[in-house]
Amino acid sequence: MKLSDEQKKQLAQEVRAFYLDVRGEEIGIIEEQQIIDLFCEYMAPIVYNRALDDAQRFFKMQMDNLEADFYLLYKNMR
């Protein structure tokens, strides 16, 4: 997963703030980067795949709705 420099900077600030607020610890730049790298390597694929699953469900639901709407267009013949 590639992050822009701005995204990396923002994420590093969030990691630093988390450690300070939650654990009362200050961490250095190397530790910040290691944590970011770890999450990018292991969490990014999980989040990405989950997003694909969500998109697939959404589009399937839309297609089901489209199919139902299509059949409503048929005229009754008596």
Long-range contacts (C-beta under 8 A, 24 or more apart in sequence): 1-40, 1-41, 1-44, 1-48, 3-36, 3-40, 8-36, 11-36, 12-36
